[in-house]
């Protein structure tokens, strides 16, 4: 990466020299090349160290914290089961599941996950308008505001937690706190690599206001 950046910079400098024959321009290029090399090296190093940290230090399950609600974006094994476990243990009063297929009916969901009818009626709400992590966050935030909850336990897979929590935090009012409860998994290096870049893209999009 560094060699490529340097080669590109040298090529640009040679073109400049051919068209602008002033001595100051010719002497400036080596300095500019050095700056470009340092910037490229710093970027590559930050990217590599960031990925090592991201892959090696995955989020972990939360302890026995009590929250107003538990919220679960669909998309990975063990997430919904963990959310229901939180309900059963009395660590949350209600549960919101975001990103459920619009064709899934309430009774089908209850049957699939062995949810008692009474618990389904009182404590479980299905959100069926989200299609990705960002829209999960929007859907969860809207539900939380409608229900006037002040504390949320976010349940999702460990490799997905950082991006999910980051997107949700950006959508929620500051007074609503989030407890991160990661479901352990054994992600492949490829899955971690892709998720790392999704997280970077998500952060960049918010930074630039998209």
Secondary structure, DSSP 8 states (H G I E B T S, - for coil): -HHHHHHHHHHHHHHHHHH---HHHHHHHHHHHHHHHHHHHHHHHHHHHHHHHHHHS------S--EEEEEEESSSTTHHHHHHHHHHTTSEEEEEEES--TT--HHHHHHHTT--HHHHHHHEEE-----SHHHHHHHHHHHHHHHT-SEEEEEEEHHHHHHHHHHHHHHS-TTSEEEEEEE-----HHHHHHHHHHHHHHHHHHHTT-
